[in-house]
Amino acid sequence: MNEPFTHAVPILHTLHQNGYQAYFVGGAVRDVLMGREIGDIDIATDATPDAVESLFDHTIDVGKEHGTVIVIHDGVSYEVTTFRSESEYEDFRRPKEVQFISSLKEDLFRRDLTINAIAMDVNGEIIDHVGGKKDIQRKRIQTVGDPACRFQEDALRMMRAVRFISQLGFQLSDATADAMKKDKHLLANISVERKKIEMEKLLKGRYYEQAIRILIETKLYEELPCLSKYGLNEQLQTFPFYLLDGLEEVWGAFIHLLGLHEKEAVSFLKEWKLSTKLLKEAIAISKYVDCNWNAEKMFEAGESVLLSSLKVTQLKHERRIFFDELEAAKRSYDALPIKNLQDLALSGKDLMAIRQKKAGKWIAEELDFVKKAVLQNRLENRKEAIEEWLIACDQ
């Protein structure tokens, strides 16, 4: 058994010793079967949330009404969820009622995809009631049971299915694809925030191109913010987003490849509910893609935007990142005589004293004049030198 699981075994032992069932479930079991790096480990049990809290010293209530309690063991957090069945769903997202049960099999049958509905016991034995192991071997994404029922229960499952295609490189089963085409309109009932989370994971997947083809073939993209208006052009379909780092780079590349002007890009990203900070960073990166860099442009952009936009430019044209070029750009930026206006040896107050004038718009204009001269190495960034230069310019 892999080390991440062995670290969590004491939790299962505690539950067993107190008369409860307990199993590893979900993505971690899927990943160990695939030989992938294991992420968060989830545990399913027939112990109620109250019972779980009573058995462990360090717990966090993150949704007891739905059966989930976080158990902290040796500094690591584990989601421990009670076996449950779910009643009729409301708003195509949440069940009206959750009932705690004692059957692992019934709990697994309520899950979304077969590959995510596999359990493993404390001895490493696999429990697979839904054919998930076979679907992993076949590299197939398929819902547990009737896909139409699964999507009508929770429409976000359509986006999750496509996201796993992007992350795993699997194929979508015909039945699941057909249900998506028929029920794609149900995504309108899902909050933009939840769709955004899935879209960001999808964009960062290694097999993004396969996932985008599914979005187009099923027309699922038409139910995502603004994409029915702008579509998914060929550049977007083939761009290797997974080679980028932060989400600001991903969204910056996305709006650039869509060909959006700044005003359109702001509106687009607001529809996707990006935070103000992330929106501004993405807009800035997009603005400088394909830039002809000089000292003034580097000063204006800043180091982070310089390097991020350069990466997007490289991937757009070469589909790879040239780290030596990034290092050269960083050295050029580091060599700038000033990085911001505060670095200027002359302040606005100094200008007012030299000109013997009151504050006004002229200060910003004159500081910009000085800034350009310093960046172009026509003027030393020293107060006395700047004063002499300004006086000479007046003559």
C-alpha positions in Angstrom: 0.0 0.0 0.0 1.3 3.4 -0.9 2.7 5.7 1.8 -0.1 8.3 1.7 -2.6 5.5 2.4 -0.5 3.9 5.2 -0.3 7.3 6.9 -4.1 7.3 7.0 -4.5 3.7 8.1 -4.8 4.6 11.8 -8.0 6.5 11.1 -9.5 3.3 9.6 -8.2 1.2 12.5 -9.9 3.6 15.0 -13.2 3.3 13.2 -12.9 -0.5 12.9 -12.0 -0.9 16.6 -15.2 1.0 17.5 -17.4 -1.3 15.3 -17.6 0.8 12.2 -16.9 0.1 8.5 -14.3 2.3 6.9 -12.7 2.4 3.4 -10.6 4.6 1.2 -12.7 6.0 -1.7 -12.7 8.2 -4.7 -9.9 9.9 -6.6 -7.0 8.6 -4.5 -8.0 5.0 -5.2 -8.4 5.8 -8.9 -5.0 7.4 -9.0 -3.2 4.5 -7.2 -4.7 2.1 -9.8 -3.4 4.3 -12.6 0.0 4.8 -11.0 -0.5 8.5 -10.7 0.6 10.8 -7.9 -2.0 10.5 -5.1 -3.8 13.7 -4.0 -6.1 14.1 -1.1 -7.3 10.9 0.5 -11.0 10.5 1.3 -12.5 8.0 3.7 -16.1 6.6 3.7 -17.6 5.0 6.8 -21.0 4.0 8.3 -20.1 6.0 11.4 -22.3 9.1 11.7 -20.6 12.5 11.8 -21.2 12.8 15.5 -19.6 9.4 16.0 -16.6 10.5 14.0 -16.2 13.6 16.0 -16.3 11.7 19.2 -13.6 9.2 18.1 -10.9 11.8 17.1 -9.3 14.6 19.0 -8.9 17.0 16.1 -11.9 17.4 13.7 -13.5 20.2 11.7 -17.1 20.4 10.8 -17.2 21.2 7.0 -20.7 19.8 6.3 -22.1 17.4 8.9 -25.5 17.7 7.4 -24.1 16.1 4.3 -22.0 13.6 6.4 -18.6 15.1 6.1 -16.1 15.8 8.9 -12.4 16.6 8.5 -10.2 14.5 10.7 -6.7 15.8 11.3 -4.1 13.1 11.8 -0.4 13.9 12.3 -0.9 17.3 10.7 -2.7 15.9 7.6 -6.4 16.5 6.9 -8.7 13.7 5.7 -12.3 14.0 4.7 -14.3 11.4 6.4 -17.8 11.0 5.0 -20.7 8.9 6.2 -22.2 6.4 3.7 -25.3 8.1 2.4 -28.2 8.0 -0.1 -29.7 11.0 -1.7 -33.3 11.9 -2.4 -34.6 13.8 -5.4 -32.3 16.6 -6.4 -33.4 20.3 -6.5 -32.0 23.0 -8.8 -30.0 20.3 -10.7 -27.2 20.5 -8.1 -28.2 19.5 -4.5 -30.3 16.7 -3.1 -33.3 17.8 -1.1 -32.4 15.3 1.6 -29.5 13.2 2.6 -30.0 9.9 4.5 -27.1 8.2 6.3 -26.9 4.5 5.5 -24.8 1.4 6.3 -24.2 0.1 2.8 -20.9 0.9 1.0 -22.3 -0.4 -2.2 -25.3 1.9 -2.1 -23.0 4.8 -1.3 -20.8 4.0 -4.3 -23.8 3.8 -6.6 -24.7 7.5 -5.9 -21.4 8.8 -7.1 -20.8 10.6 -10.5 -18.3 8.6 -12.6 -17.3 5.0 -12.4 -13.6 5.8 -12.1 -14.4 7.8 -9.0 -16.6 5.2 -7.4 -14.0 2.6 -6.4 -13.2 1.8 -2.8 -10.1 0.2 -1.1 -10.0 -1.5 2.3 -7.4 -1.3 4.9 -5.5 -4.3 3.4 -5.3 -2.7 -0.1 -8.1 -4.9 -1.5 -10.2 -3.1 -4.2 -14.0 -3.0 -4.0 -15.5 -2.1 -7.3 -19.3 -2.5 -7.7 -19.6 -0.2 -10.8 -17.0 -1.3 -13.2 -14.6 1.5 -12.5 -11.5 -0.6 -12.7 -12.4 -1.8 -16.1 -13.1 1.8 -17.3 -9.7 2.8 -16.1 -8.2 0.0 -18.1 -10.3 1.0 -21.2 -9.5 4.7 -20.5 -13.2 5.5 -20.6 -15.2 8.2 -18.8 -18.6 6.9 -18.0 -21.2 7.8 -15.4 -22.4 5.5 -12.7 -25.7 4.2 -14.1 -27.8 6.2 -16.5 -26.0 9.4 -17.5 -29.2 11.3 -18.0 -30.2 10.6 -14.4 -26.8 11.6 -13.1 -26.7 14.9 -15.0 -30.3 15.7 -14.1 -29.3 15.2 -10.4 -26.2 17.4 -10.7 -25.6 19.2 -14.0 -22.1 20.1 -13.0 -21.2 16.4 -13.5 -21.0 17.2 -17.3 -18.2 19.6 -16.7 -16.5 17.2 -14.3 -16.6 14.5 -16.9 -14.9 16.7 -19.5 -12.4 18.0 -16.9 -11.3 14.4 -16.2 -10.8 13.9 -20.0 -8.4 16.8 -19.9 -6.5 15.5 -16.8 -6.4 11.8 -17.7 -6.6 11.6 -21.5 -9.6 9.2 -21.4 -12.4 9.0 -24.0 -16.0 9.8 -23.3 -18.4 6.9 -23.6 -21.1 7.3 -26.3 -24.0 7.1 -23.8 -22.4 9.8 -21.7 -21.7 12.0 -24.7 -25.3 11.6 -26.0 -26.7 12.6 -22.6 -24.5 15.7 -22.5 -25.8 16.8 -25.9 -29.4 16.3 -24.8 -29.0 17.8 -21.3 -26.4 20.5 -21.8 -29.0 23.2 -21.1 -29.1 22.1 -17.5 -25.8 23.8 -16.9 -27.7 27.1 -16.8 -28.8 26.0 -13.3 -25.2 25.8 -12.0 -23.4 28.9 -10.5 -20.7 30.5 -12.6 -18.3 30.0 -9.7 -18.6 26.2 -9.8 -18.3 26.2 -13.6 -15.2 28.4 -13.4 -13.5 26.0 -11.0 -14.0 23.1 -13.4 -13.0 25.2 -16.4 -9.8 26.2 -14.8 -8.9 22.6 -14.0 -9.9 21.6 -17.6 -7.6 24.3 -19.1 -4.7 23.1 -17.0 -5.1 19.5 -18.0 -2.4 17.7 -20.0 -5.0 16.5 -22.5 -6.8 19.8 -22.9 -7.1 19.4 -26.7 -9.2 16.2 -26.3 -11.4 18.0 -23.7 -12.0 21.0 -25.9 -13.1 18.7 -28.8 -15.7 17.2 -26.5 -16.9 20.7 -25.4 -17.4 21.5 -29.1 -18.8 18.1 -30.2 -21.4 18.2 -27.4 -21.9 22.0 -27.7 -21.4 22.1 -24.0 -19.3 25.3 -24.4 -22.5 27.1 -25.4 -23.6 26.9 -21.8 -20.5 28.5 -20.5 -20.2 32.3 -19.9 -19.7 34.3 -23.1 -18.5 31.3 -25.1 -21.7 31.0 -27.2 -20.8 34.5 -28.4 -17.1 34.1 -29.0 -16.7 30.4 -29.7 -13.5 28.4 -29.4 -11.2 29.2 -32.3 -8.4 26.9 -33.6 -5.7 28.7 -31.6 -7.6 28.1 -28.4 -8.2 24.5 -29.2 -4.5 23.7 -29.5 -2.8 26.1 -27.1 -0.8 24.2 -24.3 -2.3 25.9 -21.3 -0.9 23.2 -19.0 2.6 24.6 -19.5 1.6 27.9 -17.9 1.8 28.5 -14.1 -0.7 30.8 -12.4 -4.4 31.3 -13.3 -3.5 34.9 -14.3 -1.4 33.4 -17.1 -4.1 30.9 -18.1 -6.9 33.6 -18.3 -4.5 36.1 -19.9 -3.7 33.6 -22.7 -7.4 32.7 -23.0 -8.6 36.3 -23.6 -5.7 37.0 -25.9 -6.3 34.0 -28.1 -10.0 34.9 -28.2 -8.9 38.2 -29.8 -10.6 40.4 -27.2 -9.9 44.1 -26.9 -9.4 45.3 -23.3 -13.0 46.4 -22.8 -14.4 43.1 -24.2 -11.9 41.2 -22.1 -12.9 43.0 -18.9 -16.6 42.2 -19.6 -15.7 38.5 -20.4 -13.7 38.0 -17.3 -16.4 39.6 -15.1 -18.9 37.2 -16.6 -16.6 34.4 -15.4 -16.6 36.0 -11.9 -12.9 36.4 -11.6 -11.6 38.4 -8.6 -10.6 42.0 -9.3 -6.9 41.2 -8.7 -6.9 38.1 -11.0 -8.9 40.1 -13.7 -6.4 42.9 -13.7 -3.4 40.6 -13.9 -4.9 38.6 -16.8 -5.7 41.8 -18.7 -2.2 43.1 -18.2 -0.6 39.8 -19.4 -2.9 39.7 -22.5 -2.0 43.3 -23.3 1.8 42.5 -23.6 1.6 39.3 -25.6 3.7 39.8 -28.8 5.2 43.0 -27.4 8.3 44.5 -28.9 10.1 45.0 -25.6 12.2 48.0 -24.6 13.1 49.6 -21.3 10.0 51.7 -21.2 7.7 48.7 -21.9 9.4 46.6 -19.3 9.1 49.4 -16.7 5.4 49.8 -17.6 4.6 46.1 -17.4 6.7 45.1 -14.4 8.7 41.9 -14.0 5.8 39.5 -13.4 3.8 40.6 -16.4 6.9 40.8 -18.5 7.8 37.1 -17.9 4.2 35.8 -18.0 3.4 37.5 -21.3 6.6 36.3 -22.8 5.7 32.7 -21.9 2.3 33.1 -23.5 4.0 34.6 -26.6 6.4 31.6 -26.8 3.7 29.0 -26.4 1.5 30.8 -29.0 4.2 30.6 -31.7 6.5 27.8 -30.7 4.4 25.6 -28.3 7.3 25.5 -25.8 8.9 27.7 -23.3 12.5 29.0 -23.8 13.8 29.4 -20.3 17.1 31.0 -21.6 15.0 33.8 -23.2 13.1 34.3 -19.9 16.4 34.5 -18.0 17.6 37.1 -20.5 14.4 39.1 -20.1 14.8 39.0 -16.3 18.4 40.2 -16.6 17.2 43.1 -18.8 14.6 44.0 -16.3 17.0 43.8 -13.4 19.3 46.1 -15.2 16.7 48.9 -15.5 17.9 52.0 -13.7 14.5 52.4 -12.0 11.6 49.9 -11.5 8.9 52.4 -10.5 8.4 56.2 -10.1 9.4 56.0 -6.4 12.9 55.0 -7.6 13.4 58.4 -9.3 15.9 60.5 -7.4 13.6 63.5 -8.0 10.1 63.8 -6.4 7.0 65.9 -7.2 7.9 68.2 -4.3 11.4 68.7 -5.7 9.8 69.7 -9.0 7.5 72.2 -7.3 10.5 73.7 -5.6 12.5 73.9 -8.8 9.7 75.4 -10.9 8.2 77.4 -8.0 4.8 76.3 -9.1 1.7 74.9 -7.4 0.8 71.2 -7.7 -1.1 70.2 -10.8 -1.2 67.9 -13.8 2.1 69.3 -15.0 4.0 67.3 -12.3 3.0 63.9 -13.6 3.8 65.0 -17.2 7.3 66.3 -16.2 8.0 63.2 -14.1 7.1 61.1 -17.1 9.5 63.2 -19.2 12.3 62.5 -16.6 11.4 58.8 -16.3 11.8 58.3 -20.0 15.2 60.0 -20.1 16.4 57.9 -17.2 15.1 54.6 -18.7 16.8 55.5 -22.1 20.1 56.1 -20.2 20.1 59.6 -21.5 20.1 60.9 -17.9 21.7 59.6 -14.7 19.2 58.9 -11.9 20.8 61.4 -9.5 19.0 64.4 -8.1 21.6 67.0 -9.0 22.0 65.6 -12.5 18.2 65.7 -13.1 17.9 69.3 -11.8 20.7 70.4 -14.1 19.2 68.5 -17.1 15.8 70.1 -16.5 17.3 73.6 -16.4 19.3 72.8 -19.6 16.1 71.7 -21.3 14.4 75.0 -20.5 17.2 76.9 -22.3 
